Amino acid sequence: MNTQCRIIKAGINHTYRVTDQSTQYAFRVYSLNWRTIKEIEEEISLLNLLKEEGVSVSYPIADKDSNFIQTLNAPEGPRLGVLFSYANGQKIHSYSKEIHFQAGQLMANVHRLTVNKKLERVNYSPAVLLEESLKKLGEFLSADSQEMAFMKSLQHYLLTSLSSANHNDLRQGIVHLDIWFDNFNINAENEITLFDFDFCGNGWLALDLAYYIMQLHNMERYEEKNYQPKIESFLKGYESIVKTSEEERRLLPMLGLCVYFFYLGVQCQRYDNWSNSFLSEDYLKRFINGLIKRYAGIYNLAEA
């Protein structure tokens, strides 16, 4: 049997393409102490539910003994691994309104099945998104810098705004929290497969919409003529399956900023084995000025 294995992505986790004759798979090796067995089991349970319901996702594959999780004796210690089906197609950085519509439908089909459900994983509360993340950022960014002053002010603004929101109109459930072009493969028929549920957890479902829209701004270089029609198409696709509330739509820019906080905190948290090649105070300042401040300005959140 001619089986080949080649690394295709080195980040927080390592992902390998495994090819067995004509069939491809993705093998994820989790970083040491990054996820517990229970957390991975919960991710697997979610993916199996979505697969059974016909949602287009990369799903886990068990070994001959029906085990999904493998333990690898790496030099740094035991690491956990899971084999997944390979998402057909390729990543496309900028794609048509029609595909954004389909992306909205795909996200809505995930939410349709995860609304009001919970995993034994992280709860993406404002405290987790904003407070814990800023503490991690503070380990690398000077307390007296203009950028840290801005982030503290923005944190206060967002915490205050979210605490006064109408929570009854914010749907809760299981979120992916990382749905964007880097976790899609699109095939020749423009069909989308979603993968990488490593950050799945519990929270407001609108967090997924907010993150997608925030990343769409980045992909389209902040030119409204490019991003606005695609945002509208994405939301139309979503609402063709599941309706959003006015309160959710109002909060989308703020929730996008919350996820910015979170992932900046993750970069600082995983400095040891992921971001040490580029993370510095200068990098953080450029990230805050070039992305977070700019995004807040687009939606007139200047008072932050």
SERO-4910 file (N, C-alpha, C, O; in steps of 0.05 Angstrom, whole numbers):
BEGIN
 pado doro    nc1    nc2    nc3   cac1   cac2   cac3    cc1    cc2    cc3    oc1    oc2    oc3
  Met    A     17    -24      0      0      0      0     18     25      0     36     28     17
  Asn    A     13     43    -19     30     67    -22     16     91     -8      0    105    -20
  Thr    A     23     95     17     11    117     33     32    139     37     55    133     45
  Gln    A     24    164     32     43    186     35     31    206     56      7    208     58
  Cys    A     49    219     70     41    239     90     59    263     87     83    261     88
  Arg    A     46    286     85     62    311     82     48    333     98     24    336     97
  Ile    A     64    349    112     53    371    128     43    393    109     56    400     90
  Ile    A     19    403    115      7    425     99      3    450    114     -2    471    103
  Lys    A      4    448    141      0    473    157     12    469    184      6    449    198
  Ala    A     29    488    192     40    488    219     31    513    233     40    535    226
  Gly    A     14    510    253      4    533    268      2    525    297     21    514    308
  Ile    A    -21    532    310    -25    523    337    -24    492    337    -12    480    355
  Asn    A    -36    480    317    -34    451    313    -20    446    287    -15    465    271
  His    A    -12    421    282      1    414    257    -19    397    241    -31    378    252
  Thr    A    -22    403    215    -40    388    198    -25    376    175     -9    389    162
  Tyr    A    -30    350    171    -16    335    150    -37    325    130    -59    318    137
  Arg    A    -29    324    104    -45    311     84    -35    282     81    -12    277     75
  Val    A    -53    264     85    -47    235     83    -61    225     57    -85    228     54
  Thr    A    -45    214     39    -56    204     14    -52    174     12    -30    164     14
  Asp    A    -74    160      9    -74    131      6    -85    124    -22   -110    124    -26
  Gln    A    -67    120    -41    -75    116    -69    -90    141    -78    -77    162    -82
  Ser    A   -116    139    -83   -131    162    -94   -146    177    -73   -159    197    -80
  Thr    A   -145    169    -48   -161    182    -27   -143    199     -9   -121    190     -2
  Gln    A   -152    223     -2   -137    241     15   -152    244     42   -176    242     44
  Tyr    A   -136    249     62   -146    254     89   -130    277    101   -108    284     91
  Ala    A   -140    289    122   -126    309    138   -121    298    166   -140    290    179
  Phe    A    -96    298    174    -90    288    201    -80    312    218    -59    323    212
  Arg    A    -95    318    238    -88    340    256    -74    330    281    -84    312    294
  Val    A    -51    341    287    -36    335    311    -38    359    329    -26    380    323
  Tyr    A    -51    357    351    -55    380    370    -29    386    384    -14    368    391
  Ser    A    -25    412    389     -1    420    404     -2    408    432    -24    402    443
  Leu    A     21    405    444     22    394    471      6    410    491      9    435    493
  Asn    A    -12    397    505    -29    409    526    -47    431    515    -56    449    530
  Trp    A    -53    431    489    -71    452    477   -100    445    482   -116    462    490
  Arg    A   -108    420    477   -135    411    481   -135    385    498   -117    368    496
  Thr    A   -155    383    516   -158    359    532   -172    338    515   -184    344    494
  Ile    A   -170    313    524   -185    291    510   -215    297    509   -228    293    489
  Lys    A   -225    307    531   -254    314    532   -261    335    512   -282    334    499
  Glu    A   -245    356    510   -250    377    491   -251    366    462   -267    374    446
  Ile    A   -232    349    456   -231    337    429   -255    319    425   -266    319    403
  Glu    A   -262    303    445   -286    286    442   -311    303    436   -328    295    421
  Glu    A   -313    326    449   -336    344    444   -336    355    415   -357    357    403
  Glu    A   -312    362    405   -310    370    377   -318    348    359   -333    353    339
  Ile    A   -309    324    364   -316    301    347   -346    296    348   -358    290    327
  Ser    A   -358    298    371   -387    294    374   -403    314    357   -422    307    344
  Leu    A   -394    339    358   -407    360    342   -404    354    312   -424    356    297
  Leu    A   -380    347    303   -376    341    275   -392    317    265   -403    318    243
  Asn    A   -395    297    282   -411    274    274   -440    281    272   -454    271    254
  Leu    A   -450    299    289   -477    309    287   -481    323    261   -501    318    247
  Leu    A   -463    341    254   -466    357    230   -465    339    205   -480    343    186
  Lys    A   -447    320    205   -444    301    183   -470    285    179   -480    282    157
  Glu    A   -481    275    201   -505    259    200   -529    275    189   -547    264    177
  Glu    A   -528    301    194   -550    319    185   -545    330    157   -560    347    147
  Gly    A   -523    321    144   -518    329    117   -504    355    113   -504    366     90
  Val    A   -493    367    134   -478    392    131   -450    386    120   -437    367    127
  Ser    A   -442    403    102   -416    399     87   -393    407    104   -384    429    104
  Val    A   -383    387    120   -360    392    138   -340    369    134   -347    347    126
  Ser    A   -315    375    141   -295    354    144   -300    340    170   -302    353    191
  Tyr    A   -302    314    169   -311    299    193   -290    279    202   -272    271    187
  Pro    A   -291    271    228   -270    253    239   -274    224    229   -297    216    223
  Ile    A   -252    210    227   -252    182    218   -239    165    239   -217    171    248
  Ala    A   -254    144    247   -244    126    268   -224    105    257   -225    100    233
  Asp    A   -208     94    274   -189     73    266   -204     46    267   -228     45    272
  Lys    A   -190     24    261   -202     -2    260   -214    -11    287   -231    -29    287
  Asp    A   -205      2    309   -216     -5    335   -238     15    344   -245     16    367
  Ser    A   -247     32    325   -268     52    330   -259     75    347   -276     88    360
  Asn    A   -233     80    349   -223    102    364   -218    126    345   -206    123    324
  Phe    A   -227    149    353   -223    173    337   -196    187    345   -184    200    328
  Ile    A   -189    185    370   -166    200    380   -142    182    383   -143    161    395
  Gln    A   -119    191    372    -94    177    373    -75    192    392    -75    216    393
  Thr    A    -58    177    406    -37    189    423    -10    184    410     -3    161    405
  Leu    A      5    205    405     31    203    393     53    210    413     51    231    427
  Asn    A     73    194    415     95    199    434    116    217    422    136    208    411
  Ala    A    110    243    422    128    263    411    151    269    431    149    263    455
  Pro    A    173    280    421    196    286    439    188    304    462    199    302    484
  Glu    A    169    323    457    162    342    478    141    330    497    135    342    518
  Gly    A    130    307    491    110    294    507     87    283    490     87    287    466
  Pro    A     68    270    502     46    258    487     28    279    474     18    297    487
  Arg    A     25    276    447      7    294    433    -16    278    421    -13    254    414
  Leu    A    -39    291    419    -63    278    409    -68    284    380    -61    306    371
  Gly    A    -79    265    365    -84    268    337   -110    257    329   -120    238    341
  Val    A   -122    269    308   -148    259    297   -146    260    266   -136    279    255
  Leu    A   -156    239    253   -157    238    224   -184    248    215   -205    240    226
  Phe    A   -184    265    195   -209    277    184   -211    271    154   -191    266    141
  Ser    A   -235    271    145   -239    271    116   -227    296    104   -226    317    117
  Tyr    A   -218    294     79   -206    317     66   -227    334     52   -244    323     37
  Ala    A   -226    360     56   -245    378     43   -237    382     14   -216    392      8
  Asn    A   -255    373     -4   -249    375    -32   -247    404    -41   -262    421    -31
  Gly    A   -230    410    -60   -228    437    -71   -203    451    -61   -183    438    -54
  Gln    A   -204    477    -61   -181    493    -53   -190    518    -39   -213    526    -41
  Lys    A   -172    531    -25   -178    556    -12   -177    578    -33   -159    579    -50
  Ile    A   -197    596    -32   -198    619    -50   -200    644    -33   -218    647    -16
  His    A   -181    663    -38   -180    686    -21   -204    705    -25   -215    715     -6
  Ser    A   -211    710    -50   -233    729    -56   -251    715    -75   -243    706    -97
  Tyr    A   -277    713    -68   -296    698    -84   -321    714    -88   -325    735    -76
  Ser    A   -339    703   -105   -362    718   -115   -384    721    -93   -384    707    -73
  Lys    A   -402    739    -99   -426    743    -82   -441    717    -79   -452    711    -58
  Glu    A   -442    702   -100   -458    677   -100   -446    657    -80   -461    643    -67
  Ile    A   -420    656    -79   -407    637    -60   -411    648    -31   -414    632    -13
  His    A   -410    674    -28   -415    685     -1   -444    678      8   -449    673     31
  Phe    A   -462    678    -11   -490    670     -5   -490    641      5   -503    635     25
  Gln    A   -475    624     -9   -474    596      0   -460    593     27   -468    576     43
  Ala    A   -440    610     32   -426    609     58   -446    617     80   -445    605    102
  Gly    A   -463    636     74   -484    643     94   -503    620     99   -510    616    122
  Gln    A   -510    606     78   -528    583     81   -514    561     98   -527    549    115
  Leu    A   -489    556     92   -474    536    106   -472    542    136   -477    525    153
  Met    A   -466    567    143   -465    575    171   -492    572    184   -494    563    206
  Ala    A   -513    580    170   -540    578    181   -548    549    186   -561    544    206
  Asn    A   -540    531    169   -546    503    173   -531    492    197   -542    474    211
  Val    A   -507    502    202   -493    494    227   -509    505    251   -514    490    270
  His    A   -516    530    250   -530    542    273   -558    530    277   -567    529    300
  Arg    A   -571    522    256   -597    510    258   -596    485    275   -615    478    289
  Leu    A   -573    471    274   -570    447    290   -557    451    317   -558    434    334
  Thr    A   -544    474    321   -530    478    346   -543    499    365   -534    502    387
  Val    A   -564    512    356   -578    532    373   -588    518    398   -599    496    397
  Asn    A   -583    531    420   -591    522    447   -578    496    456   -586    484    475
  Lys    A   -557    488    442   -541    465    451   -515    475    463   -507    498    460
  Lys    A   -502    457    479   -477    465    492   -457    442    490   -464    418    489
  Leu    A   -432    449    489   -410    430    491   -396    434    518   -398    455    530
  Glu    A   -382    413    526   -365    415    550   -338    427    541   -317    415    542
  Arg    A   -340    452    533   -317    467    523   -321    496    533   -339    502    548
  Val    A   -304    514    523   -303    541    532   -330    555    526   -343    550    506
  Asn    A   -338    573    544   -361    591    540   -349    618    532   -335    630    548
  Tyr    A   -356    627    508   -345    652    498   -361    676    509   -376    689    495
  Ser    A   -357    681    534   -369    703    548   -354    729    543   -331    727    534
  Pro    A   -366    752    548   -350    777    546   -325    777    563   -304    788    555
  Ala    A   -326    763    585   -302    762    602   -279    747    588   -256    755    589
  Val    A   -286    724    575   -266    708    561   -256    724    537   -231    725    532
  Leu    A   -274    735    522   -267    749    497   -250    774    502   -231    780    487
  Leu    A   -258    789    522   -247    816    525   -228    819    549   -207    831    546
  Glu    A   -236    808    572   -220    812    596   -195    794    597   -173    803    601
  Glu    A   -199    768    592   -176    750    593   -157    756    571   -133    754    574
  Ser    A   -168    763    547   -150    769    524   -133    793    529   -109    793    522
  Leu    A   -144    814    542   -128    838    546   -106    833    567    -85    845    565
  Lys    A   -111    815    586    -90    808    605    -67    795    590    -43    801    596
  Lys    A    -73    777    571    -51    764    556    -36    784    539    -11    783    537
  Leu    A    -51    803    527    -38    824    511    -20    841    528      2    850    519
  Gly    A    -27    846    553    -12    862    571     16    851    577     33    866    587
  Glu    A     20    825    572     46    813    577     66    821    555     91    817    558
  Phe    A     56    832    533     74    838    510     72    867    501     90    876    486
  Leu    A     52    882    510     48    909    501     51    928    525     38    923    546
  Ser    A     67    949    522     72    967    544     46    980    555     29    988    539
  Ala    A     44    980    581     20    991    594     16   1021    588     -6   1031    587
  Asp    A     39   1035    583     37   1064    578     36   1071    548     38   1095    541
  Ser    A     33   1052    531     32   1057    502      4   1068    495    -16   1062    508
  Gln    A      3   1083    473    -23   1093    463    -41   1070    454    -65   1071    458
  Glu    A    -29   1049    444    -45   1026    435    -58   1012    458    -81   1003    456
  Met    A    -44   1009    480    -56    996    503    -78   1013    515    -99   1003    524
  Ala    A    -74   1039    515    -95   1058    525   -120   1055    507   -142   1055    517
  Phe    A   -116   1053    481   -138   1049    463   -153   1023    468   -177   1022    469
  Met    A   -137   1001    472   -150    975    477   -165    975    503   -187    962    504
  Lys    A   -155    988    524   -170    989    549   -196   1005    546   -217    997    557
  Ser    A   -194   1027    531   -218   1043    526   -239   1028    510   -263   1028    516
  Leu    A   -229   1014    489   -247    998    473   -259    975    488   -282    969    485
  Gln    A   -243    962    505   -253    941    522   -277    951    539   -297    938    541
  His    A   -273    974    552   -294    985    569   -319    991    553   -341    985    561
  Tyr    A   -315   1003    529   -337   1009    512   -353    984    504   -378    983    505
  Leu    A   -339    963    497   -352    938    488   -366    924    512   -388    914    509
  Leu    A   -353    923    535   -365    910    558   -390    924    566   -411    912    572
  Thr    A   -389    951    565   -413    966    573   -436    962    552   -459    959    560
  Ser    A   -429    962    527   -449    959    506   -462    931    507   -486    929    504
  Leu    A   -446    911    512   -456    884    512   -473    879    537   -493    864    536
  Ser    A   -465    891    559   -481    887    584   -508    899    582   -527    890    595
  Ser    A   -511    920    566   -537    934    563   -553    924    540   -575    934    534
  Ala    A   -542    904    525   -557    893    502   -581    877    511   -583    868    534
  Asn    A   -600    873    492   -623    857    498   -616    827    494   -617    817    471
  His    A   -608    814    515   -598    787    513   -620    767    505   -614    746    494
  Asn    A   -645    774    509   -667    756    500   -668    753    470   -679    733    460
  Asp    A   -656    772    456   -656    771    426   -630    762    415   -626    763    391
  Leu    A   -613    751    432   -587    741    423   -588    710    426   -587    700    448
  Arg    A   -588    696    403   -589    667    404   -563    655    415   -541    664    409
  Gln    A   -566    635    432   -544    621    444   -541    594    431   -560    583    421
  Gly    A   -517    583    432   -513    556    421   -483    550    418   -466    562    431
  Ile    A   -477    531    401   -450    523    396   -440    539    372   -453    540    351
  Val    A   -417    551    375   -405    568    353   -379    555    344   -365    541    359
  His    A   -372    560    319   -347    551    307   -325    571    315   -303    562    323
  Leu    A   -330    597    312   -313    620    319   -289    623    301   -271    639    307
  Asp    A   -288    609    279   -265    612    261   -274    607    232   -258    596    216
  Ile    A   -298    616    225   -308    611    198   -300    635    180   -310    657    182
  Trp    A   -281    629    163   -272    648    142   -258    633    120   -257    608    121
  Phe    A   -248    647    100   -239    633     76   -217    613     81   -214    594     67
  Asp    A   -201    617    103   -179    599    108   -189    571    118   -173    552    117
  Asn    A   -214    570    126   -225    544    135   -247    534    117   -264    518    125
  Phe    A   -247    543     92   -264    533     71   -247    521     49   -225    531     43
  Asn    A   -256    500     37   -247    492     11   -270    493     -8   -292    484     -2
  Ile    A   -265    503    -32   -286    507    -52   -278    491    -77   -256    495    -88
  Asn    A   -296    473    -86   -289    456   -109   -297    469   -135   -306    492   -136
  Ala    A   -293    455   -157   -298    466   -184   -327    472   -189   -334    489   -206
  Glu    A   -345    460   -173   -374    465   -176   -382    487   -156   -406    492   -152
  Asn    A   -363    501   -144   -368    522   -125   -382    512   -100   -398    527    -87
  Glu    A   -378    487    -93   -389    476    -68   -369    479    -46   -345    475    -49
  Ile    A   -378    487    -22   -361    494      1   -361    471     21   -381    459     27
  Thr    A   -337    465     31   -334    447     54   -321    462     76   -300    475     72
  Leu    A   -332    461    100   -322    476    123   -305    456    140   -313    433    144
  Phe    A   -283    466    151   -267    449    168   -255    466    191   -260    490    194
  Asp    A   -238    453    207   -223    465    230   -242    476    251   -246    500    253
  Phe    A   -254    458    267   -271    466    289   -256    467    315   -268    464    337
  Asp    A   -230    472    314   -213    471    338   -222    492    359   -217    487    383
  Phe    A   -234    514    350   -242    534    370   -272    533    376   -283    552    387
  Cys    A   -285    511    369   -314    510    375   -319    511    405   -303    502    421
  Gly    A   -341    524    412   -348    527    440   -376    538    441   -392    535    422
  Asn    A   -383    550    464   -410    560    468   -411    590    469   -392    603    479
  Gly    A   -432    602    458   -434    631    458   -457    641    441   -474    625    432
  Trp    A   -458    667    437   -478    679    420   -472    670    391   -449    672    381
  Leu    A   -492    660    377   -488    651    350   -480    674    331   -466    669    311
  Ala    A   -487    698    339   -479    721    323   -449    725    322   -439    740    305
  Leu    A   -434    713    340   -405    715    340   -394    704    313   -375    715    302
  Asp    A   -406    682    303   -397    671    278   -402    690    255   -384    693    238
  Leu    A   -425    702    254   -431    721    233   -412    745    234   -402    754    214
  Ala    A   -408    755    259   -391    779    263   -363    773    254   -350    790    241
  Tyr    A   -352    749    260   -325    743    253   -322    741    222   -302    750    211
  Tyr    A   -341    728    209   -341    725    180   -340    752    167   -324    757    149
  Ile    A   -358    770    176   -359    797    164   -334    813    170   -324    827    152
  Met    A   -323    810    194   -298    824    200   -275    814    181   -260    831    171
  Gln    A   -274    788    177   -253    778    159   -258    786    130   -239    789    114
  Leu    A   -283    788    122   -290    797     95   -279    825     90   -270    832     69
  His    A   -282    842    110   -270    869    108   -240    867    103   -229    882     86
  Asn    A   -226    849    117   -197    846    112   -191    836     84   -173    846     72
  Met    A   -206    817     75   -201    805     49   -206    825     26   -191    824      6
  Glu    A   -225    843     30   -231    862      9   -218    889     12   -226    908     -1
  Arg    A   -199    890     30   -182    914     33   -198    940     40   -190    962     32
  Tyr    A   -219    936     54   -234    959     65   -247    977     44   -255    999     50
  Glu    A   -250    967     20   -263    983     -1   -293    975     -1   -300    953     -7
  Glu    A   -310    995      6   -338    989     10   -351    977    -15   -369    960    -13
  Lys    A   -342    987    -38   -354    977    -63   -348    947    -67   -363    933    -81
  Asn    A   -327    937    -54   -320    909    -55   -334    892    -34   -346    872    -39
  Tyr    A   -333    902     -9   -342    885     13   -372    887     18   -384    867     26
  Gln    A   -385    911     14   -413    913     22   -432    895      7   -448    882     20
  Pro    A   -430    892    -20   -447    873    -33   -443    845    -24   -462    829    -24
  Lys    A   -419    838    -17   -413    810     -9   -424    806     20   -434    784     25
  Ile    A   -422    826     37   -434    823     63   -464    819     61   -476    802     74
  Glu    A   -477    835     44   -506    833     41   -513    806     29   -533    794     38
  Ser    A   -497    795     11   -503    769     -1   -500    747     20   -516    729     21
  Phe    A   -479    749     36   -474    730     58   -498    729     77   -508    708     84
  Leu    A   -507    753     86   -529    755    104   -555    745     92   -571    732    106
  Lys    A   -559    750     67   -583    740     53   -582    709     52   -603    696     57
  Gly    A   -559    698     47   -557    669     47   -563    658     74   -577    638     76
  Tyr    A   -552    670     95   -557    661    122   -587    662    128   -599    643    139
  Glu    A   -599    685    122   -627    689    130   -647    674    112   -671    673    117
  Ser    A   -637    662     90   -654    645     74   -659    618     89   -677    603     82
  Ile    A   -642    613    110   -645    589    126   -654    595    154   -673    583    165
  Val    A   -641    615    167   -646    623    194   -648    653    196   -631    667    184
  Lys    A   -667    664    211   -670    693    214   -653    703    237   -650    690    258
  Thr    A   -642    727    233   -628    741    255   -647    762    267   -666    770    254
  Ser    A   -641    770    291   -657    791    304   -644    818    298   -620    820    290
  Glu    A   -659    840    301   -648    867    298   -625    871    317   -606    885    311
  Glu    A   -628    861    342   -607    865    362   -581    851    353   -559    862    357
  Glu    A   -583    827    342   -559    813    332   -546    829    310   -522    832    310
  Arg    A   -562    839    292   -551    855    269   -537    880    280   -516    888    270
  Arg    A   -550    893    300   -538    917    311   -511    912    324   -493    929    322
  Leu    A   -508    889    336   -484    883    352   -461    872    335   -439    868    345
  Leu    A   -466    865    310   -446    851    294   -419    866    293   -399    852    297
  Pro    A   -418    892    289   -391    905    289   -377    903    316   -353    899    317
  Met    A   -392    905    338   -380    903    365   -370    874    370   -349    871    381
  Leu    A   -386    854    362   -378    827    366   -353    820    349   -337    804    357
  Gly    A   -351    832    325   -328    828    309   -303    838    323   -282    826    322
  Leu    A   -305    861    337   -283    872    352   -276    854    376   -253    851    383
  Cys    A   -297    841    388   -292    823    410   -275    799    401   -257    790    415
  Val    A   -281    789    376   -266    766    367   -238    775    359   -219    759    362
  Tyr    A   -234    800    350   -207    811    346   -191    809    372   -168    800    373
  Phe    A   -204    818    394   -191    816    420   -182    788    426   -160    782    434
  Phe    A   -201    769    422   -196    742    429   -172    730    414   -155    718    427
  Tyr    A   -171    734    388   -150    721    373   -123    735    377   -102    723    374
  Leu    A   -124    761    384    -99    774    391    -89    762    417    -65    758    421
  Gly    A   -107    756    436   -100    743    461    -89    715    456    -70    706    469
  Val    A   -100    700    436    -90    673    430    -62    675    419    -45    658    426
  Gln    A    -56    695    403    -29    698    392     -9    701    415     13    690    415
  Cys    A    -17    717    435      1    722    458      2    697    475     24    690    485
  Gln    A    -20    683    479    -20    659    495     -3    637    483     11    622    497
  Arg    A     -3    634    456     12    613    443     39    623    432     49    612    413
  Tyr    A     49    644    444     75    655    436     97    633    435    114    634    419
  Asp    A     95    614    454    117    595    457    120    577    433    143    570    426
  Asn    A     98    569    419    102    549    398     88    557    371     87    540    353
  Trp    A     78    581    370     64    588    345     73    615    334     82    616    311
  Ser    A     72    635    350     76    662    340    103    674    346    107    698    342
  Asn    A    121    659    358    146    671    366    163    682    343    182    697    348
  Ser    A    157    674    319    172    684    296    165    712    288    181    725    273
  Phe    A    143    723    297    135    750    289    124    767    312    122    791    308
  Leu    A    116    755    334    102    770    355    122    788    369    141    778    381
  Ser    A    116    814    369    133    834    383    115    857    389     92    859    380
  Glu    A    125    876    405    109    900    411    103    915    385     82    926    382
  Asp    A    122    917    367    118    931    342     96    917    326     79    931    314
  Tyr    A     96    890    325     75    876    310     48    882    323     29    887    308
  Leu    A     46    881    349     20    886    362     10    914    357    -14    918    353
  Lys    A     28    933    357     20    961    351      9    963    323    -11    976    318
  Arg    A     23    950    304     13    951    276    -13    937    273    -31    946    258
  Phe    A    -17    915    287    -42    900    286    -65    917    297    -86    919    285
  Ile    A    -60    930    319    -81    947    332    -88    971    315   -111    977    310
  Asn    A    -67    985    305    -72   1009    289    -83   1003    261   -100   1017    251
  Gly    A    -72    981    249    -80    975    222   -105    960    219   -118    962    198
  Leu    A   -113    945    239   -137    928    237   -159    936    257   -182    943    249
  Ile    A   -153    936    283   -174    940    302   -184    969    302   -208    973    301
  Lys    A   -166    988    303   -175   1016    302   -190   1022    276   -210   1036    276
  Arg    A   -180   1011    254   -192   1017    229   -220   1005    227   -238   1018    217
  Tyr    A   -223    981    237   -249    968    237   -269    983    255   -292    986    247
  Ala    A   -260    992    278   -277   1008    296   -286   1033    282   -309   1042    285
  Gly    A   -268   1045    266   -274   1070    252   -295   1066    230   -312   1083    225
  Ile    A   -293   1043    216   -312   1038    194   -341   1039    205   -359   1049    191
  Tyr    A   -346   1029    229   -373   1028    240   -378   1051    260   -396   1049    277
  Asn    A   -361   1072    258   -365   1096    274   -365   1090    304   -382   1101    319
  Leu    A   -348   1072    313   -345   1067    341   -322   1084    352   -306   1075    369
  Ala    A   -321   1109    342   -298   1126    349   -297   1133    378   -275   1138    389
  Glu    A   -320   1132    392   -319   1140    420   -304   1119    436   -296   1124    459
  Ala    A   -300   1095    424   -283   1076    438   -254   1085    440   -237   1071    451
***
